[in-house]
Each structure stands twice: as C-alpha cells, then as structure tokens.
Amino acid sequence: MSERPPISPRSARAQLEPEQVPQPRRSERARNPFVIVGNAIFTLIIIAMIGAGAAYFYGRQMLEAQGPLQADKIVNIPAKLGTMDIADILIREGVIDTSRWGFLGGVTALKARSELKSGEYLFQRKASLRDVIDVIVDGKVVQHNFTIPEGLTSEQIVARLLENDILSGSIKEVPREGTLLPETYKFTRGTSRDQIIQRLQQAQKRALAEVWERRNPDILVKSPEQLVTLASIVEKETGRADERSRVAAVFSNRLRQKMKLQSDPTIIYGLVGGKGTLGRPIKRSEITQPSPYNTYVVDGLPPGPIANPGRASLEAAANPARTRDLFFVADGTGGHAFTETYDVHQKNVVKLRALEKQQNDTVEAAEEPAPAASAPTAFAPADPSNVSAPRTASPAAAQKKQRARPPQAAQ
C-alpha cells in the first residue's frame, strides 16, 4: 500500500475560504528593457504596415478612379511650369477633381515629377489621374493639320501661314515660286513658321526628285526646274485629276511644234505676280502686253513657275498623255474640250459662248430687272475690251505655224 501524505486538520472557517493560488513570478528576460523596446518597435512596425496598406489602397483608388471630364478636352500646358502650377491648370480645366496635393502625390507615386512635359494635350473623357499623368509624361501632344491647296503662289502660302495663330514667329522672306509642295502637314502648337516653310521646301525637293527620276525620257523639258514651271501651268489650267495629263500633253505638243503655249494664267502672273489672282477678266489689250511670263507673247516656257504645283501635276508634266491635242477650251461643265485642229477648236469656242449666253439669259429671266447702273454679269461684260480670251485659243497665225510645221520626232 502506498503511503498518503498526512492530512492536516483544518478548521471549519478555513475550509470555507478559497484556496490561494501562488502568483507566477515574472522572468528576468521579460523585464529586460531591450525586450520592452523591441516589442514596442514591432508593434509600431505592424501599425505602420497596416497604415501603408491602407494608404496604398486609397492611393490606388485615387489614381484609377474615373475623372470628372464629360467629354474629350484639349488643354495647353505652357513651358517651365512646376508640378503645382500644372495641377492648378488641370483642376481649373476640370480634367482632375483632386487637390493640388493629391496630384502631387499621384505624380510622386508614379515617379514622374521630373518627367512632366509642356505642350497641348488631348485628355479623354473620364480620364483617370493615372491616365492624365501618363499623357503628360509621354508627351503625346496634339497634332494640328495645315493644308495647302495646289496652285497657290508662294506669297499666298506665306499669307496663310501668317494668319494661322497656332504657329509662332515670323517668316524672313517669301520663298522662290514653285519651291513649296502643297500637301497637308501636321504640326504642334507653337511650331515656328520658318520651320513649316523648311518642311514644305524639303517635301518639294523629295517629290521633285522622285518624279524626275520616273519621267518619260521623251519629254522636252530639260531640267527639274523646267518641269516645275510646266507643272505649275498645268496646275493653274485645270483642277480635274482626269485632265491633268491631257493638259500637259497639249503644252508638250506645242513645245514640240514650237508653238506658243498661250496659257491665260501666265498672263495673270505677269500682271500681278505672287498675288495670284487678277480679280477681273483679262482684257484684250493684256493678251498682247509684253511680259516675260505672257506665253501669248514669249516662245516656250516662261522664266519660272507661276504657282506651286502639287505632286499630281508634277507627275502629269513628267508623263503627259499620248495624244496629238494642241488646243483645249472650257466646255461649260467644269471640264475642257480637247482637239487637234484649230477649226474644231473654234467650233468648241462657239459652243462655249452659246452655252454662256444661254446661262446668262436664264439667270436674267429668273431675276427682277436690274437698275440701269448695275454692274454687268460675269457672262456678258459691258466693255468688249474686258472680255477674257478663251483658254489656249490660238489665233490664225498660230494655226498657220501649225500647218507649216508638221509634228516633229522627239529630240
């Protein structure tokens, strides 16, 4: 039998009192100050991690949330602005709805403070703060179009550049006629006008070199400069794409037969130069008025271009249609009637005059009687000396030259 410890007798009162449990003693390690500090640091780290997580979540929500823009919008950010100034512009324009500090926080989070670029930007509808910052960092500025119609003179092109308020700077001098290529060019706000001129000149050089390389070897023009001159006449004579090569053929055939070109636009250029337009019909006296550019008077090509031809007219002059046409006149429908002989050409001129008279009579019949002092209509000028000559209508002397000089083979 095992022995049991002796039972100490207890009084009834002692038995009723709860038994006292001995208190645990704190270890020496727990009372160590380094442990206490370490625990405090650990607690702070946990709190900081929770705070950082919350801040990250909030910041991400702020960066990715849809912006306030209800439609696409272009905003210009000038050069040399600080981050806060850029924020002010974006807030003022309604691109972002956060505060300046919110924008700064987003830029800092994306590490883009030194990457913000000036320029004119297109912000998409509902663009988030991240989208807005990315657009400015990428520097994808808005591209504007500048279209130069074919057939303008250099002076007219310069005038259009000066009227464009998106461009900057002045133009030192008007470029030589025929050295600018009519096209649509893209540029950013603030681009200098001289830079645009240089681009037009470089584009013309490239286009001319390509066209000259592919020219018909039988054409009579002997240099790229002469090609531009011929192309400028073609450009001013017709605006229809399907007629350019045929108009070029008429002038090429006339050059081959040593006939005068007799182009009305050359008369106008001789009278007004780079201004381009006469503002009235050509007078009969001006047809025979001496001028280096008047191809009713001078032989062959004029001394230089009368406008800036487009690529299509350069191509037409370099590769004219294979026809024997020597004459053409407007047909009253926006095109021209072409013919090889002067007799048929004269009949076409008579048809045109009859059509013009018919149109004039129709207009007059539809209108109320005009006062006696009113200006004459465009179809029937009051002064016979102010009547425009039909385009490339050759006088009888030219017809005699044609008959006396049969078509020659290409040199």
Secondary structure, DSSP 8 states (H G I E B T S, - for coil): -----------HHHHHS----------TTTT-HHHHHHHHHHHHHHHHHHHHHHHHHHHHHHHHS--S-SS-EEEEE-TT--HHHHHHHHHHTTS--S-HHHHHHHHHHTT-TTT---EEEEE-TT--HHHHHHHHHHT----EEEE--TT--HHHHHHHHHH-TTSBS--SS---TT-S--SEEEE-TT-BHHHHHHHHHHHHHHHHHHHHHT--TT-S--SHHHHHHHHHHHHHH---TTTHHHHHHHHHHHHHTT-----HHHHHHHHHGGG---SS---HHHHSS--TT-TTTSSSS-SS-SS---HHHHHHHHS--S----EEEE-SSSSEEEESSHHHHHHHHHHHHHHHHHHHHHHHHHS----TTS---TTS-SSGGG----TT---HHHHHHHHHS------
